[in-house]
Amino acid sequence: TAAQIMLCKGVPDGDLIESKAGEPTAITEGIILVNGIVSRKDTQEQVPFSFIMPREGFQNSVIIWLEDEGKSCLFKDDKTLRPEIQKLVEKGQAIISLDLYLTGEWVADKPLGEKYAVDQKYHGYTYCFNRPILSSRVNDVMSIIAGLYKLDFVYEINLVGRGKAGVTALLARAIAGKYITRTIADVEGFHFQKVNKTSDELYLPGALKYGGIGGLGALIAPNHLVLAGTDSIAESELSPLRKVYQVTEGHFDEKKKSLSRQEIVDLLLE
């Protein structure tokens, strides 16, 4: 499909995925943390992750939680677990968060603009030979999904994204197919008509041609989707999504305002 050409092919075969994990660490009496890296054998791409799960009472469900700062979003400044995340784990959920392409530790030494420089004379010289940043981030999510389903104790995956990572989550769900059960994407008012620089990390060639946020997001229908932060999104970008969900009688919940972490947790625990 056009979305797969613009973004990536989808969830890869599990045989292409390798995971290297450190020793489990107890961060509370009943919660375990594992840090590691998921790698693709075919492309050598790597995705650093932090995986948190309960010692007991695990419900065989994993939530991929994406935020703009990367996997550090799971923790407060003092390195203790955020209370909202802890609540989910205490309810039997496992959480995995990622340093998506050019987030987190990938940009610890240099700013994003130095890591991914777009040709100033003609951006086609860059995008002809390189994936857009957004596409690479979606591809990272696909690798993690494939890695999770290699684990015999994972039966269900849900997907959460906030901010720019909310856009990544929405587009990842659009091409992930059967692998994701529920998705909560808070795009914080983003729509592709806002992108006016080819160096923008959310620049995606062809996005508006195929309907922008709504047109690409409509590929998720009729599956469970909560889309938040839509208050300032252009109606022309949202209407395809609403119409497709109406026709397919799918589960679509639109929230004008952005969601706090606690509000997202409450939705997940409904």
N, C-alpha and C positions, 0 to 999 in steps of 0.2 A: 504494500500500500504506500501512498504518498507519505504518510506519517512515518513509516518504517525507513523510508529513504531519507527523510529529513532528520530523524532522530537516531534510531538504530534498529536492528532486525527484530529485537525482542529478547525474551529470556533464552540464554544459550543452553546447550546441552550440558548437563551436570558433569560430564566427563572432561569438559574444558576448564573446569574450576578446581583450583587448589586453595586450601586454607591453611594458614600457619597461625597458631594461637599460642599465647603465653600461658603460664601457669594460672589457674583460677585463684582469685584473691577474694577473701571475705571482706565486704565493705560494711556489712552489719551482720548480726548473728544469723540472720536468715536469708541473706542476699549475697550472690556471688557475681564477681566481675571478671570478664575475660577480654583482654585486648588482643588484637591480631590483624592480619592482612588477608584479604581474599584476592587471588590473582587469576588472570586468564592465561591459559597455556598458549592460545593462538595469537594473542596480541601483546602479551606481557603487561597488560594494564593491571594496576593494583589499587585496592580500595581499603584503607585503614578503617577498623571498626572497633567499637566498644560494645560488648554484649553483656547484658545484665539479666540474671534469672533467679528465681527463688530456689532455695535448697529443697523445699518440700512444697507440694501442692501445685506443681506446674500443670497448667491446663493445655499444654501442647500447642499453644498459640503464641506467635511472635509478632510484635509491632515494630515495623521499621519507622523510626522517628527521625525526621530530617529538619534541621534548622541551619540558618546561614553560617553560623560559627563552626559548624561541624559537630563532631561527636562530643565535644566539651559541653554541649548544651544540656547534657544529662546531669551536670554537676554545678553546684554553686561555686562561688569564688574560693571558698575554703576547701574545695575538692570533695565535699560531702554531697551525697545524692540529693537532687531536688525533691522536695516532698511530694510533688505531683507524680513524679516518676516512681518514687518509692511506693506510693499508694497502688499504682498499677501492678507492680511486682508482688506486693503483698496480697493482691487479688489473684495471683497465679499466672500473670502475664510475663513473658520475657520481652525485653526491649533491646533492639540493636540500633545504634546510631553510627553515622559514617562521616568521614572526611571526604565528601564528594570532590570531584576534580576541581582543583584550585580553590579549595576551602580548607579551613583548619590547618593542619601541619604542612600542607602543600604550599601555603603562602606565609609560613612563619618567618622565612628569611628575606623574601622580596614581595612587594605588592603585586597584585594580580596583573596589572598593566605591564609589568616587566616580564612576567612569566608567560603571558600570551599577548604578543604584540601584533596588532592587525596592520597590514600594509596601508600607509596613509594615502598613497596615490591611487591605489585601486584595491579594494577589499577582496576582490575575486582572487587575487594572488594568494591570499590567506585561506579563504574558504573553499577554494578549488582543491586544495591538498590537505586540509585539516578540518576535522569536525568543529562545528561551533561549540563553545563551552557548554551551553545548555544541553546539546546532544550528548556530549561526553558524560555529563552528570546523569542523564537518563540511562545511559549505558552502564554506568556504575551501579545504579539501582538494579538493573537486570542481572548483573553478575552476583549481587548479594542475594537476590531471590533464588537464583539457581543454586547458590551455595547453601542456603537455608534448607531447601528441599532435598539436599543430599543427606541431611540429618534425619535419622529415622524417628526422632521424637518430635518433629515439627509437622503438625497436621494443618495448620492454618496460619496465614500471614495477612496482617492488616497494615495499612500504609498511612502515615501522617506526615504532613509537611507544612511549614510556616514560612511566610515571606517569599523570598526568591526560591527557597527550597520547596515552598508550596507549589510553585509553578512546575518545578522538577517533578514533584510527586504526582501532580495532575497529569502531566504528559507521560510519565512512566506508567501510570495506571492505564493510559489510553492504549498502550501497546503490550501490556503485560498479560492480557488475556485471562485465562482461568486461574492464574496463580494468586491473585489478591482477592480477599473476601470483602473488606470494607476499606474505604478511602476517605480521609478527611484532609482537604487541601485548603489552607488559608492563604490566598494569593495577595492579601493586603492591598487590594485595589489595582493590582497590575493588569494591564492588557497590552497586546502587542502594538496597538496604535501609539502607545507611549514611547516606544523605542525609536529614538531619532539619531542614534550613532551606531555605526557598524562595529564599534569596539565595545558596545554594551554587552555585559555578560549574559543577558537574556535575548540577545539578537539571534533570530532564527530565520534564515532565508526561506521564503515561501509560507511563513506562518499565516499572514493575513490572506494570502490567496486561498487558503483552505479554512478560513473562518476564524482564525485567531484562537483565543482561549476557548470559546464556545464550540467552534467547529472541530477542533482537535479533541476537546474534552468530550464531545458527543460520542466518540468512539467507545467510551466507558459504558454507555447505556446498554442494557437496562440495569447494570450492576450498581450496588450501593455506593453513593457518592454524597458527601457533604462538601459543598463549596462555600467557603466563607470569605469575607472581605470583598464583596462584590459591589459595594456602594458606589464606587466611582468608575466602574468598568463600563465602557461604551456599550449601549444597548445592542448595537450591530454585532458585537462580539459575543454577547450572552445569549441572544435569541436562538441561535441554532441548537445550543445545549438544552434550553428549556423545551423547545419544540420536539426534539428527538426523545427526551425523557417522557414527554406527554404522550407521544405516539406509542412508545414501547411500554408504557405503564411501569416504568422502572422506579427505583427508590432514589429520588433526588431531593436533597434538602439544601436550599439556598439560604445563606445567612448574610445579610447586608454588612454587618459589622465583623471585624476581626475577632478571633477567639483567643482567650487566654489559655495557658497550658492547662489550668484547672478545668476550664470549660471543655477542652478537648478530652481530658480524662473522663469527665462525667459522661460525655457522649459515648466513649468507648466502653464504659461500664454499664450502659443502659441494657 
